[in-house]
């Protein structure tokens, strides 16, 4: 289980975010904090969190100041910023301090779930140890990027696109739309639609498998695996 500390000055928002975390398999809330001082105290206790959902606007210090103090104390805890701060100065500072993801409020459960599932994928990749090929490194840094799923046309869901993305990333080879549908629980038509969107964005590559007769089967692979 990945232990998560939820930090937000608004107790109601913290409860909502904690409830969201508990709905994602493999994640558990280690605690909640509503100030910078309380967050740092929680990091010293047990269970020590693996991940912090960090608000930026706290009553005593900023969330990024907490991150800086965490690093000074030697806490190797991962951070996802969860904040209404949209200014690029704050975003740049978060990048420089090693924040893995930046989720802007307000957001839906699907938005947070996508970030958490991407983080879990990243941990599994890194926990394997060993050495990495360039394609593995590209996948790791792609997981950290907010552009892992491209901008989508109106009416399309980033969470659904991320489900399809993860199915392709986890596959040993190429997948058909039917196989993606079975892996994700989507309908075949929905899987096909999102596969085409990812292909047009350059995230997925289309290959054709020819059988004995009839039309070739369309199969897809994540672009960095080609």
Residue pairs with C-beta under 8 A, 6 or more apart in sequence:
1 26
1 27
1 28
2 26
2 27
2 28
2 50
2 51
2 119
2 120
2 123
3 28
3 29
3 30
3 47
3 48
3 49
3 50
3 51
4 21
4 27
4 28
4 29
4 30
4 49
4 50
4 51
4 52
4 53
5 29
5 30
5 31
5 32
5 33
5 39
5 42
5 43
5 49
5 51
5 52
5 53
5 77
6 14
6 17
6 18
6 21
6 29
6 31
6 32
6 33
6 52
6 53
7 14
7 32
7 33
7 34
7 39
7 52
7 53
7 54
7 55
7 58
7 63
7 66
8 14
8 17
8 32
8 34
8 53
8 55
8 82
9 34
9 35
9 55
9 57
9 58
9 59
10 34
10 55
11 32
11 34
13 55
14 32
14 33
14 34
15 32
17 53
17 82
17 112
18 29
18 32
20 109
20 112
20 113
21 27
21 28
21 29
21 53
21 112
21 116
22 28
22 29
23 109
23 113
24 112
24 113
24 116
24 117
26 120
27 116
27 120
30 42
30 47
30 48
30 49
31 42
31 45
31 49
33 39
33 41
33 42
34 58
34 59
35 58
35 59
35 60
36 58
36 59
36 60
36 61
36 62
36 63
36 65
36 66
36 69
37 60
37 61
39 52
39 54
39 58
39 66
40 66
40 69
40 70
40 73
42 49
43 49
43 52
43 70
43 73
43 75
43 77
48 75
48 77
49 77
50 77
50 78
50 123
51 77
51 78
51 79
51 80
51 119
52 70
52 77
52 78
52 79
52 80
53 80
53 82
54 63
54 66
54 67
54 79
54 80
54 81
54 82
54 83
54 99
55 63
55 81
55 82
55 83
56 62
56 63
56 64
56 81
56 83
56 84
56 85
56 90
57 63
57 83
57 84
57 85
58 66
61 69
63 81
63 83
64 81
64 90
64 93
64 94
64 97
64 99
67 79
67 94
67 97
67 98
67 99
68 97
70 77
70 79
71 97
71 98
78 100
78 119
79 97
79 98
79 99
79 100
80 99
80 100
80 101
80 102
80 103
80 115
80 116
80 119
81 94
81 99
81 101
81 102
81 103
82 103
82 105
82 107
82 112
83 90
83 102
83 103
83 104
83 105
84 104
84 105
84 106
85 91
85 104
86 104
91 102
94 102
100 119
100 122
100 144
101 115
101 118
101 119
101 144
101 146
102 146
103 111
103 112
103 115
108 159
110 157
110 158
110 159
111 158
111 159
113 159
114 149
114 158
114 159
114 162
117 162
117 166
118 143
118 148
118 162
118 166
119 143
121 143
121 166
121 169
121 170
122 140
122 143
122 144
125 136
125 139
125 140
125 143
126 140
132 140
135 224
135 225
138 224
139 169
139 222
139 224
142 148
142 224
148 162
148 165
149 158
149 161
149 162
149 165
149 203
150 161
150 197
150 198
150 201
150 203
152 158
152 161
152 197
153 197
156 194
156 197
160 186
160 190
160 194
161 194
161 197
161 198
163 184
163 186
164 180
164 184
164 186
164 191
164 194
164 195
164 198
165 198
165 203
165 222
167 175
167 180
167 183
167 184
168 175
168 180
168 198
168 204
168 220
168 221
168 222
168 225
169 222
169 225
170 183
171 179
171 183
171 221
171 222
173 221
174 207
174 209
174 219
174 220
174 221
175 183
175 219
175 220
175 221
176 217
176 218
176 219
176 220
177 188
177 191
177 192
177 195
177 218
177 220
178 188
178 191
180 186
180 191
180 195
180 220
181 187
181 188
181 190
181 191
184 191
186 194
195 204
195 220
198 204
198 220
199 205
199 206
199 220
202 223
203 222
203 223
204 220
204 221
204 222
204 223
205 220
205 221
205 222
205 223
205 226
206 218
206 219
206 220
207 218
207 219
207 220
207 221
208 216
208 217
208 218
208 219
209 216
209 217
209 219
210 216
210 217
211 217
